[in-house]
Amino acid sequence: MNTVSTTLVALSLSLVMVSPVFADHRYKGEYCHERKIDKIERRLHRQYHRIERGIDKDRLTHKEARKLKKRYRKISRLSREYREDGYLSRSEYRHLTRKLDKNSQLIREFMRNGIDRYIAYHDAYSSQYHDRYLRD
């Protein structure tokens, strides 16, 4: 009887000590660090300001700015959806990082493609007005 009770006590104590370990396996591989979430938020913030700076300096056409802002809103919405449960998994973090990388690449390409807002506006309408004045 004594060995049975000792075994039961030892078993119950071991389960009590091991139970927190099993509870943590539910979130194994999850990024719970605020640094990862902050990093995503900082990148989103920087990209938004890069788009705004491109518009202010006439480096983006209206169409390019609209496309970039739409992609920004989608990524921002996706980030909020991923963080609703309070955790950001590795796959979610990688997915957001890839989307932010692609958006950053597009911002860079659109800012450096040499098509300014004024030139795009001017080219679209100048030929019509120029031809009209030549005919008179």
C-alpha positions as a printed NumPy array, in Angstrom:
array([[  0.   ,   0.   ,   0.   ],
       [  2.842,   2.325,   0.854],
       [  4.524,   1.858,  -2.545],
       [  1.246,   2.459,  -4.372],
       [  0.608,   5.738,  -2.532],
       [  4.223,   6.831,  -3.032],
       [  3.941,   6.071,  -6.737],
       [  0.68 ,   8.012,  -7.031],
       [  2.134,  11.012,  -5.214],
       [  5.263,  10.941,  -7.389],
       [  3.158,  10.63 , -10.545],
       [  0.86 ,  13.505,  -9.57 ],
       [  3.831,  15.74 ,  -8.724],
       [  5.524,  14.961, -12.001],
       [  2.333,  15.811, -13.899],
       [  2.012,  19.092, -12.045],
       [  5.602,  19.986, -12.878],
       [  5.347,  18.949, -16.532],
       [  1.96 ,  20.527, -17.289],
       [  3.347,  24.055, -17.93 ],
       [  5.703,  22.56 , -20.507],
       [  2.783,  20.968, -22.344],
       [  0.86 ,  24.238, -22.201],
       [  3.719,  26.056, -23.952],
       [  3.78 ,  23.606, -26.85 ],
       [  0.561,  25.117, -28.077],
       [  2.486,  28.259, -29.074],
       [  5.719,  26.58 , -30.048],
       [  7.374,  28.41 , -32.9  ],
       [  5.287,  31.545, -32.439],
       [  6.702,  35.022, -32.271],
       [  5.329,  36.554, -29.127],
       [  7.964,  39.269, -29.041],
       [  6.794,  42.815, -29.433],
       [  9.989,  43.526, -31.386],
       [  8.801,  41.477, -34.354],
       [  5.426,  43.188, -34.385],
       [  7.1  ,  46.585, -33.955],
       [  9.438,  45.818, -36.837],
       [  6.471,  45.153, -39.138],
       [  4.737,  48.331, -37.947],
       [  7.894,  50.428, -38.483],
       [  8.292,  49.065, -42.007],
       [  4.664,  49.858, -42.803],
       [  5.123,  53.369, -41.418],
       [  8.31 ,  53.958, -43.437],
       [  6.714,  52.683, -46.632],
       [  3.722,  54.951, -46.179],
       [  6.025,  57.962, -45.782],
       [  8.091,  56.923, -48.799],
       [  4.917,  56.859, -50.907],
       [  3.84 ,  60.268, -49.569],
       [  7.313,  61.701, -50.198],
       [  7.192,  60.399, -53.777],
       [  3.85 ,  62.109, -54.314],
       [  5.066,  65.379, -52.759],
       [  8.215,  65.439, -54.862],
       [  6.319,  64.492, -58.054],
       [  8.296,  61.272, -58.43 ],
       [  5.156,  59.1  , -58.68 ],
       [  2.335,  59.297, -61.166],
       [ -1.239,  59.194, -59.909],
       [ -1.632,  55.63 , -61.123],
       [  1.566,  54.462, -59.426],
       [  0.644,  56.184, -56.166],
       [ -2.833,  54.662, -56.231],
       [ -1.391,  51.186, -56.82 ],
       [  1.175,  51.532, -54.035],
       [ -1.374,  52.872, -51.553],
       [ -3.73 ,  50.01 , -52.365],
       [ -0.961,  47.47 , -51.725],
       [ -0.07 ,  49.307, -48.508],
       [ -3.677,  49.113, -47.267],
       [ -3.866,  45.384, -48.067],
       [ -0.649,  44.641, -46.176],
       [ -1.758,  46.769, -43.236],
       [ -5.123,  44.976, -43.111],
       [ -3.392,  41.597, -43.31 ],
       [ -1.067,  42.579, -40.458],
       [ -4.053,  43.521, -38.27 ],
       [ -5.792,  40.224, -39.09 ],
       [ -2.69 ,  38.215, -38.196],
       [ -2.291,  40.032, -34.865],
       [ -5.919,  39.667, -33.758],
       [ -5.102,  36.599, -31.659],
       [ -2.174,  38.363, -30.01 ],
       [  0.497,  36.226, -31.664],
       [  2.349,  36.385, -34.916],
       [  3.451,  32.958, -36.137],
       [  6.63 ,  32.375, -38.079],
       [  4.726,  31.746, -41.299],
       [  2.644,  34.898, -40.799],
       [  5.773,  36.927, -40.094],
       [  7.505,  35.542, -43.192],
       [  4.41 ,  36.202, -45.307],
       [  4.198,  39.818, -44.141],
       [  7.932,  40.289, -44.637],
       [  7.743,  38.997, -48.22 ],
       [  4.823,  41.291, -48.993],
       [  6.641,  44.268, -47.473],
       [  9.785,  43.398, -49.451],
       [  7.804,  43.296, -52.696],
       [  6.071,  46.579, -51.9  ],
       [  9.399,  48.205, -51.056],
       [ 10.819,  47.004, -54.361],
       [  7.843,  48.464, -56.234],
       [  8.202,  51.801, -54.449],
       [ 11.864,  51.89 , -55.41 ],
       [ 11.118,  50.994, -59.049],
       [  8.327,  53.541, -59.396],
       [ 10.373,  56.301, -57.772],
       [ 13.339,  55.661, -60.073],
       [ 11.612,  54.9  , -63.361],
       [ 12.   ,  58.491, -64.553],
       [  8.294,  59.103, -65.069],
       [  7.366,  62.136, -63.026],
       [  3.827,  63.186, -62.321],
       [  4.206,  66.418, -64.296],
       [  5.738,  64.687, -67.285],
       [  3.075,  61.982, -67.322],
       [  0.363,  64.65 , -67.132],
       [  2.097,  66.81 , -69.688],
       [  2.644,  63.97 , -72.164],
       [ -0.942,  62.765, -71.913],
       [ -2.438,  66.143, -72.749],
       [  0.236,  68.128, -74.53 ],
       [ -0.101,  66.293, -77.831],
       [ -3.844,  66.991, -77.959],
       [ -3.422,  70.683, -77.214],
       [ -0.348,  71.013, -79.36 ],
       [ -2.077,  69.446, -82.383],
       [ -5.115,  71.626, -81.875],
       [ -3.022,  74.785, -81.891],
       [ -1.081,  73.691, -84.954],
       [ -4.279,  73.2  , -86.953],
       [ -5.494,  76.772, -86.396]])
